[in-house]
Amino acid sequence: MPAPDVSVIGLGRVGLPLALSFADRGLRVLGIDNDEQRLAAIGSAKMPFEETGGQEVLDRVHASGRLELSDNIVDAAKARDIIITLGTPSFAHIEIDISDIRSALDELLPALGSGHALILRSTVAPGTTEFVAGYLTKKSGLRVGSDIFVGHAPERIAAGRFFVEIESLPCIVGGVDAASSARIGQLFEAFGAPIVQTTPVQAELAKIWTNILRYTTFALPNLLMMDCEQHDANVFEVIDLINRDYPRGGIASPGFTAGTCLRKDFAFSEERSKAPGMLLAVSRVNESVPLFLVDGIKRRLGSLSGKKIAVLGLAFKRDTDDERDSLSHKLVRLLERELADVTIHDPFVATETDSFEDAVGGADVVVLATNHSAFCTPEALSTLVELGTDDCLVVDPWDCFGAAQVFAYASEVVALSKANS
Ligand SMILES: NC(=O)c1ccc[n+]([C@@H]2O[C@H](COP(=O)([O-])OP(=O)(O)OC[C@H]3O[C@@H](n4cnc5c(N)ncnc54)[C@H](O)[C@@H]3O)[C@@H](O)[C@H]2O)c1
């Protein structure tokens, strides 16, 4: 293959769809990852994870021959444009962990030369793009803005919507100087979405605050759900009272709020916040929801020792196979610490789980942990009623069944969901 136009380092949930999207638009792409299994799957045209439409695009790109793969980061320098889509977790110290990015830069340094552009697509803490530009200059002597170009073009696409949103979501570009901004903007013009130029730090802030806004938006109904339980009130009725015909916005619905991005991106602000604690409190609220549900079950049933509890859903997000940082795992751990007999069903995830029937059969409690659409049907409710113990407790913070009860016995759920439909 002739020299690639663009390299993508890290073929994960962000990097692979991005690499495929460029290749699907005619660019020659070099995709780099250090996970041999992942490379083998992609090389044999098999999506290593679920992304709506991904398999079809991979099939097309595979047939076109425009995606080359490598496990060697240095190869990235064969392309003029190098995009980094590596993971950026947070340390437990409430601080971004940029070790993957740093080690990629160290590997790349000897191969970087005049004309390269280095684009951070990973989510990063404010100041990281300027750090990367400074690091490259310090270590290589290359001048940013004339020899090489550096900037941040954050990914804001939601899982499952990549191939739709890449064409429509405004693409934020924060180059460290005008030349870098122009160069990066030009690359992303391939997708046809509006390009919005800004500074690197504003691009970083816009991305993390997009996620902080969502994390906080969902913490409020979760806190309200806990407040309602304390006051013997119904959270869904209170939400309806708040929102009904109210012209100034509204409150979201409760649920498990986590996942690989929301759970850590707030820490990138919190690490040097002038008002420390506010976002930690938001995190604490969302992280408390599994324990709130376990306590609620115990209040109704007493000891959970030896009780069969079915957890429906391991993915952190509806209709996806992504289990990373899912609160379902936390729920399972907490239930196991109560000596409950836990069964799990999820039709999407890679982790092996019980069948729906085995999970709910003879269950004393069924918890809707993920609102997969397959769970939110009258048929799923009937099966659960038929196979669970007489009047098993249904825990439904998402209101999947439309009964508008977080905790209710199965017969009540059936009657209320019929009445409310
Ligand atoms: N997943 C999302 O929905 C999403 C959305 C927006 C932004 N982001 C951000 O994008 C970035 C990437 O997220 P992701 O979900 O794609 O992560 P991911 O873990 O799915 O992907 C990272 C990939 O990098 C590879 N990798 C790790 N170290 C490597 C190395 N040294 N050399 C080569 N490959 C290496 C891994 O094997 C993996 O395939 C993160 O900063 C994340 O916060 C993610």
The ligand as an SDF file (V2000), in Angstrom:
LIG
                    3D

 44 48  0  0  0  0  0  0  0  0999 V2000
  -15.8310    5.1760   24.3860 N   0  0  0  0  0  0  0  0  0  0  0  0
  -16.4230    6.3230   24.1750 C   0  0  0  0  0  0  0  0  0  0  0  0
  -17.6360    6.3390   23.9730 O   0  0  0  0  0  0  0  0  0  0  0  0
  -15.6590    7.6300   24.1410 C   0  0  0  0  0  0  0  0  0  0  0  0
  -16.3270    8.7490   23.6870 C   0  0  0  0  0  0  0  0  0  0  0  0
  -15.6290    9.9360   23.6110 C   0  0  0  0  0  0  0  0  0  0  0  0
  -14.2990   10.0030   24.0180 C   0  0  0  0  0  0  0  0  0  0  0  0
  -13.6660    8.9050   24.5080 N   0  0  0  0  0  0  0  0  0  0  0  0
  -12.2520    9.0230   24.8880 C   0  0  0  0  0  0  0  0  0  0  0  0
  -11.4770    8.4580   23.8280 O   0  0  0  0  0  0  0  0  0  0  0  0
  -10.3160    7.8320   24.3600 C   0  0  0  0  0  0  0  0  0  0  0  0
  -10.2860    6.3810   23.9410 C   0  0  0  0  0  0  0  0  0  0  0  0
  -11.4230    5.7480   24.4920 O   0  0  0  0  0  0  0  0  0  0  0  0
  -11.8810    4.2960   24.0250 P   0  0  0  0  0  0  0  0  0  0  0  0
  -13.1920    4.0590   24.6700 O   0  0  0  0  0  0  0  0  0  0  0  0
  -11.7600    4.1850   22.5560 O   0  0  0  0  0  0  0  0  0  0  0  0
  -10.7630    3.3920   24.7390 O   0  0  0  0  0  0  0  0  0  0  0  0
  -10.4420    1.8900   24.4280 P   0  0  0  0  0  0  0  0  0  0  0  0
   -9.8350    1.3490   25.6640 O   0  0  0  0  0  0  0  0  0  0  0  0
  -11.6480    1.2210   23.8290 O   0  0  0  0  0  0  0  0  0  0  0  0
   -9.3350    1.9950   23.2930 O   0  0  0  0  0  0  0  0  0  0  0  0
   -7.9890    2.1750   23.5070 C   0  0  0  0  0  0  0  0  0  0  0  0
   -7.2510    1.2770   22.5350 C   0  0  0  0  0  0  0  0  0  0  0  0
   -5.8560    1.5770   22.6310 O   0  0  0  0  0  0  0  0  0  0  0  0
   -5.1410    0.3550   22.6170 C   0  0  0  0  0  0  0  0  0  0  0  0
   -3.8560    0.5920   23.2770 N   0  0  0  0  0  0  0  0  0  0  0  0
   -3.6130    0.7750   24.5900 C   0  0  0  0  0  0  0  0  0  0  0  0
   -2.2980    1.0080   24.7880 N   0  0  0  0  0  0  0  0  0  0  0  0
   -1.7140    0.9640   23.5730 C   0  0  0  0  0  0  0  0  0  0  0  0
   -0.3840    1.1310   23.1100 C   0  0  0  0  0  0  0  0  0  0  0  0
    0.6120    1.3770   23.9410 N   0  0  0  0  0  0  0  0  0  0  0  0
   -0.1480    1.0280   21.7900 N   0  0  0  0  0  0  0  0  0  0  0  0
   -1.1450    0.7850   20.9190 C   0  0  0  0  0  0  0  0  0  0  0  0
   -2.4260    0.6160   21.2880 N   0  0  0  0  0  0  0  0  0  0  0  0
   -2.7050    0.7150   22.5990 C   0  0  0  0  0  0  0  0  0  0  0  0
   -6.0280   -0.6440   23.3430 C   0  0  0  0  0  0  0  0  0  0  0  0
   -5.7150   -1.9720   23.0090 O   0  0  0  0  0  0  0  0  0  0  0  0
   -7.4170   -0.2070   22.8410 C   0  0  0  0  0  0  0  0  0  0  0  0
   -7.7850   -0.9130   21.6710 O   0  0  0  0  0  0  0  0  0  0  0  0
  -10.3730    8.0510   25.8700 C   0  0  0  0  0  0  0  0  0  0  0  0
   -9.6680    9.2190   26.1760 O   0  0  0  0  0  0  0  0  0  0  0  0
  -11.8490    8.2560   26.1330 C   0  0  0  0  0  0  0  0  0  0  0  0
  -12.0720    8.9970   27.2970 O   0  0  0  0  0  0  0  0  0  0  0  0
  -14.3180    7.7060   24.5530 C   0  0  0  0  0  0  0  0  0  0  0  0
  1  2  1  0
  2  3  2  0
  2  4  1  0
  4  5  1  0
  4 44  2  0
  5  6  2  0
  6  7  1  0
  7  8  2  0
  8  9  1  0
  8 44  1  0
  9 10  1  0
  9 42  1  0
 10 11  1  0
 11 12  1  0
 11 40  1  0
 12 13  1  0
 13 14  1  0
 14 15  2  0
 14 16  1  0
 14 17  1  0
 17 18  1  0
 18 19  2  0
 18 20  1  0
 18 21  1  0
 21 22  1  0
 22 23  1  0
 23 24  1  0
 23 38  1  0
 24 25  1  0
 25 26  1  0
 25 36  1  0
 26 27  1  0
 26 35  1  0
 27 28  2  0
 28 29  1  0
 29 30  1  0
 29 35  2  0
 30 31  1  0
 30 32  2  0
 32 33  1  0
 33 34  2  0
 34 35  1  0
 36 37  1  0
 36 38  1  0
 38 39  1  0
 40 41  1  0
 40 42  1  0
 42 43  1  0
M  CHG  2   8   1  16  -1
M  END
$$$$
